[in-house]
Structure formats: C-alpha cells, structure tokens
Amino acid sequence: MAKDPIPATQPRKRGSRLQFIDALRGYAILMMLQGHFIYTMLAPEHRDPEQPLYALWAFMRGMTAPLFFTITGIIFVYLLLREGEKPGPNRRPIKGLRRGLMLIGLGYLLQVNVLVLMQGHWRAHWWTLDVLPCIGLALIGLVGLYLAHRKAHLPLPLLLLTAGVGAFLADPILQAQDWSAWPLPLANYFTKAYGSAFTPLPWMGYTFLGGLIGWHVHRDTELYRTGWWPLFFLFAGWLLHAYSSAGLMDLFHASGWEGFKAMAYNNYLLIRLGHVFIAIAVFLWIEVIWQRFPRLLLKAGSETLTLYAVHYVLLYSTWLGLGISRLGKYSWSPGAAAIGAVLFVAAFLVLTHYLDDLRQAWASQGKPAVSYGLRRARVLAVRQLRTWRRERLTLRKVT
C-alpha cells in the first residue's frame, strides 16, 4: 500500500527532539548538492569573485562543510549523553566507533572506479580525503574524549573546548611541515598538497566545538526553545566574524608565536565558525517563531549520508565512469549550471520523498534477486575453476 503523502510541515511538540538540528542538516545537504554541481560544471571564465551572484554563491558554498562538521558534533554528543541517562550500558560509544570506521572506509570506496580496479590498477588520487573520512575520525575523537571524561573524571566541556581550539591551532603547524617523505596515504591526512579536499586537522575542531554545543543542548534543552537564546549565537557569530582576526594578531603580539599571525592572515576557521553560529541562531528563531519546519527538509537532514553517497557517484562519475561530470566538466555557462543545479536538487528531494519506499522495494525484491545472482555467480565461478584445474592436470599428463 502506498504511503500517505508527506505533510508540508511538521509541528514541534514540547519535549520532543529539537528540530533545528535536522533542519540545519537538511539545509546543509541541499546547499552541498547545488554547490558541488555548480563548482563541477561551471566554466572557469565565469568564476569571477567580483560578480555579486557568484560571490554570494561562493559564500554560501563555503558554509556547507563547517555546518556539517559542527552539526555532527552537536548531534553525536547530545545523543551520547541522552543515552547515557538510560538504565543499562551506553551503546552509543560503540556505535560511534563503528560509524567512524564505516565513514572512513566509505570515503575511500566512493572514489574508486570499479572498471579500473578490475584491471589491476589503483589510482593515486583514490588515497585523497574528502569530508567523510574526516568526519569519521572526528566521531572516533569524540568517543575518545567521552571515555577520557568517564574514566579520568575530567570535565567533558573542558575536553571538547580544548580539543576544538587545539585542532584549529594545529593548522599553521601542519601547513608549515614538509610531508613529501611520508607515504601518500598517510600524508593526505596532514596536507592538501596531494589533492585532498579536507584534512582531519583543523576540520575536526568544528566537530569538537559542535560537541560542546551538544553538551549544552543536553544540559539545558529548554533554553534552546526560548526566543532570546539565539541572540547569544548571533552575538558570538558577529564577534568571530568582525574581531577574530584582530584578536589573533593581539595574541601574536603578546606571545610572539607565528602561528597566530598565520591564522589571522588566513582566518577562514574562526570567521566560518561565526557564520555557523549565525546560521544556528536563524534556525533556532525559525523553530521558536513558527514551531515547524518543512517535513521534507527534516527528512533530507536525517538522510545526509545516503544523499551524499548517491550524489558523489552520480556527479563525479566514480564507480563505473558514468555520471554528470562526463557531460562537460568545467564547461557550462552560468545559466546552464544554475538550471542544472536546480534540477539536481529537485531530483534529490524526490529521492528523499520516496527513499523509504525504495528501501522497502529493495528489501522485498531487489535484495533477494541480488543474493540469488551472487549465489549463481559463485557456483559458475567454482565450476569454471574446477574445469580450469582439470585442463591443467590433463596438460601436465600429456607433456
């Protein structure tokens, strides 16, 4: 039987999970879809930072990764602490470790071209890192901080704050190092010189600081339902945007450490953290004022991993070498790229709407069919192997 249509909005119930978190994730995944599409297809001659529309698009695209990393920390620590209140052992740390390892493996798997791999080749760029391995390591780091908090009785917010700030401070140190002597798979974890889009440090810092917010959400949930608490995030975001560079220079003059100066001259970390705080304030106000978000947006926010994986293979033509990037990568006009991005996002919204139906169809029909096909393939492979062995034995007897 077909499901009822998804209602346009979902009202918030008092005491229920704060919807602004999933709404932020939904917003971030939709911005990522359009951002990756336009970046992949738009011709270089149209990438003019002085053009207002392109500058606005680039600004919005730049917010996506900090939002994802921060929201990951908020959700994981919030659920970790909430489950710890229940009777019995807290299984969330084990789940976090498994999830982290899975994300690391999936990050590599999504880049592989199966046809090239079957020919016995491994491309160097398959060792580069994207967002998934970094988030996976961040989850493992959060589990480690939580275990340190439980075993050593150290304050969890202090551990999260220290780890977040430390991850940011590691950025100028790592950038100043020479990683050429390191094996490529390991070097990609510390430098973007070989093609990685992200490195765990400093980006894990957003997740640790997000974990600090998640700790506070768990500690005083009702505060996030008030209309005045978003003012704190708005003010903190404005401070980081307007004054963090000057603050870093003050720290440089006081300490003499060149790292503060390097961060001030390329202050994307703290400025983007400020923008994340402002986005949190906006979404908190939306939840307080309207008490609801579009149901489809919340659904997209809860399916970010699925949407990310599908978009990666479809857009970047990885697994089978077939995808949208084959239709003229870096060659489209602004109008064509914009229309394509709208259709791309719309297609994924449709996918989100029918995702549960597709999973049910896969469980009832697709999965058994694939299992049968694999069993038949295994039988045929065994038969072929036995035939090959008999032929070899016969040839040896003859010779």
N, C-alpha and C positions, 0 to 999 in steps of 0.2 A: 504494500500500500504506500502511495506517495506521502511524503511528509507535508504537514501544513506549511504554507509559505512563512518565511522568516518575518516576524513583525518588524516594522520600520524602526522602532525604538524599543529599548528595554529599560523599564523604570528601575531605579535603585531602591532596594529595601534596606531599612535601617538595620545595621548589624551584619549586612552581607559584605562580601569582598568588595573592596574599593575598586570601582570600575575604571578610574582614571589610569590605572596601570596598564590594563589590557587595551584601553583606548589609545594610550601613548604608543604601545607596541604596534597597534594597528596602523596608526598614523605613520610610524617609522617604516614599517614594511612597505606601505604604499609609496612613500617618498623614495625608498630604496629602489622600488621597481621602476618608477619613472626616471630616477636619477641614473641608474645603470643603463637603461635603454638609451637615453639621450647621449650619455657620455660615450657609449659604444658605437652609435650610428652617426652622430653629428660630425660633419666635416671640420677639419682644423681651422679653416679660414673663417668660420663662423663663431669661433670661440674668442670673443672679444670682451675682456673684463670691463671695458668702458661702456659696453652696451647694457642699459639698465635691466632688460629682461634676462639676459644671460647672467649678469651679476647676481640678480635675485635668485635665479635657478641654482647657481653655484653655491650661494649662501645656504639655501635650503638643503641642497645635497650634502653639504659639509656637516649638517647637524645629524644626519642619519646614524653614522657609526657611534658618536658619543651617546646618542639616545639609546641605542641598542645595548651598549656595554653597561650604561648606568641602570637601565631598567632591569637588565639581567640580575644585577646585584640586589636591587630593591626586591624583586620577586623571590629570589632564592633565599635570602636571609629572612624575609618575612615568613615564608612558608617553613623554613628550617626552625625558627623559633616557635611558630604556632604549633607545629607538630611535636616539638619538644615538651609542650604543656600536656599532651595527652598521656594517658596511662600506657605503660609498656615502653619498649625501646624505641628510640627515634631512628627510623629508617632513612630519613632524608639525607644524612651524610653519605651513606652507601649509594643512594640514588644519584647524588651529586657527582660522586666519583665515576660511576658508570656513565652518566650523561656527559661528563667532561671528556672521558676517553672516547666515547662514541663520536663526539663533535670533532675531536682531533682526527680520528680516522676518516670521518665523512668529509672533512675539509680536503684531505688528500684525494679521496675517491672521486669527488666531483670534478676534479681537474683531469682525470685520466681519460685518454682516448682508447677505447677498448680495441679498436681495429689496429692501432699502432702497437698496443701492448701484446696483442696476439701474434704480431710479427717478431716479438722478442726485443722490442725497443722500449727504453724508458727515457722520456724527455726530461731535461734538467729543470724546466720550468714547472714540472709537476711537484717539485720539492718546495715551491714557494708557498707562503702562507697567505690565507685570506682571513676573513673575520672569524670563521668557525673554530679553527684551532686555538686562536687567542681567547675566545670566549670559553672554550673547553678548559684551557689552563687556568682561566680566571675562576671557574667553578671549583676546580681542584684546589686552588689557592684559598677560596672562601671556606671550603671544608677544613683545610689545614688550620686556618685562623680560628674556626669554631672549635676544633679539637684542642687547640692551644688554650682557648678560653676555658673549656671544660676541665682539662687536665691540670693546667697550671693556675687556674683561678684568676686569670688576667681579665681585665675589663674588655669585653668584646668591642664596644665603640672605640676604645683607645687603639686596639689592634687594627681595626678597619681603617681608622683615620691615619695611623702611622703607615700602614701598608699602601694606602692610596697616595699619600704625599710622597712616600719613598719611591713608588713606581714612577711618578712624574719627575722626581729629581734624578732618576736614573737615565732619563732621556739624553741630556747632553753628555753624560759619561759614556754611554754606549755609542753615540754618534761620533765621538772622538777616537774610538778604537779602530784598529785595523783587523778585520775579520777574514782576510784573504787566505790565511794559513789554515783556517778551520774547514772541516768537511762541509760541503754545501748544505746538506740537510740541517746541520746544526747552526751554521752561520745565518741561515734565513730566520732563525729565532731571535737574532740580535740586530740585524741590519736589513734595510730595504734595498741595499745596493744591487742585489741579485734578482730583483723583481717582485719581492713580497709586497703586498698591499698594506699589511699591518705586521707589527711585531708585538709579542706579548707585553713587553715594556716599551712605552709607558701606558699602553691602552688598557691594561688590567687595572690601572689606577681608577678609571671611571667605574669599573665594576666594584672595586673595594669601597669607593665613596658612595656608590649606589647601595651597597650593603649597609653602610652607616645609616642611610635614609630608611632602608628596610627595617633596621633595628628600631628606629624611632617610630615608624609606622606601626610596628607591632606593640611598642611600648605605650603609645598614646594614639590609638586609631581614631578616636572621635575628634581629635584635634584637626585631622585632615578632612573632616566633614564641615568645618566651620568656614565662614566667608573671609575671615581675617588672616588665617594662617598662610594662604597663598601669598600674602604681602611679604612674608619673610623670604620666600623663594624669589619673588620678584626683586626685592631689595638686594638680596645676596647675588642674584644674577647680574643686576646692574653694577654692583661694586666690582665683580670679577671682570665684567666687560670694560668698564671705564678705568679702573685703577690697578688691575693686577700687574700690568706691565711696569708701571711706576713703582709698585711695591716690590717687584723682583729686582729692579735697579737699586732700590734702597737697601735690599738685602745684600746685593753685590757690593755696594759701597761700605756696608757695615762689616761684611765678612771677608771680602776680597776673593771669594770663590767665583771663578769664571763661569761656572755652570749657571748661576743666577742670571748673569748677563746674556748668555746664550739663549736661555729660556725667554728672557724679556724681548730679545730681538726677533724671536720666532715663537711668539706666545699664543700658539693655537690651542694648547691644552687648557689653560685656565679660562681663556675667552670662550671657548666652546663649552666648558663646564658652566659658565654663566648663562649661556644660551639654553643649555639643558634645564637649568633651574627656572628660567623664564617660561620654557615650554611646560614644565611641571605646574607652575603657577596658573597658566592659562587653562590647562586641562582640569586642575582642581576647581577652578571657578566654574567651568562648564558643568562639572558634576554637581557643585553646590547649587547653582542657579537653576539649571534645567533638570537635574537629578536623573539624567538619562543620556545615553549615547546610542547612535545607530547600532542595531544588533549586528549588522554585517561587519562594521568596524571592529566590534569586540571579537567577533568570530575570527576575523583576519589576525587580530592580535594574539589569539590563542593558537594560531596555526602558522606562526612565523617560520619555524624550521621547515615544514613541508613546502611552503611558498618559496622560501629561499632556495631550497634544493631544486625544485622544478624550474624556477626562473634561471638558475645558474646553467643547467644543462641546455635549456631551450634557447637562452640568449647567447651563450658563449660557445655553443656547438661542440661540447666536450666529448661526451661518451661515444657517439657514432660519427662525429664530424659534421653533423647536420644541425642547423639552427639558424636563428635570425641573423647572426653576425655574418653568415655567408651571403646575405643579400646586400652587401655593400658596406662593410665596416668602415667607419670614419669617412663616409662619403655623402651622407644625406644632407639636404637643405634643412634650415630651421623649421619650416612648415611641415615637411615630411616627418622629421624627427618628433615634432610635437604631436602630430596626429597619430603616429606610431606609438608614442608613449601612452596616449590616452587609451588607445585600443588595447595595448599591452596590459595596462592597469585594469581596464574593464574585463578583460578575459580572466584575469586572476580573481577578480571579485566574483565572477560567475563560478570559477573553480571553487572558491571558498564556500559559496552558497550550496553547491552540490557535493562537497567533499565527503560528507557523511554517507550520502547515497553511493558514491563511488567506492568508499571503503566497504560498505555492505555488499555491493556487487562483486567486489574483488574477493571478499571472504567466502561468498556463496558459490561463485562461478570461476572467477579468474584464478584464484589460488589453487583450487583442486586441478584445474586444467594445466597450470604450470607444473605442479607437482607430478602429474601424470607424464607430462612431456619430459621432465627431468629423469624420471624413472626409466622411460623408454630410451632416452639418450644414453643413460648409463648401461642399460642392457646391450644396446647396439655397440657401445664402446668396448664393453667386455668381450663381446663376440668377435669384434674386429681385432682386438688384441690377441685373443686366442688363435685366430686364423693367422695372424702375422707370426706368432711364435711357431705354429706348426710349419709354416712355409720356411722359416729359418732352419728348423730342425731337419726338414727334408733336404734343403740345400746343402747343409753340412754333411749329411749322409752321402749325397751324390758326389760331393767334392772329396 
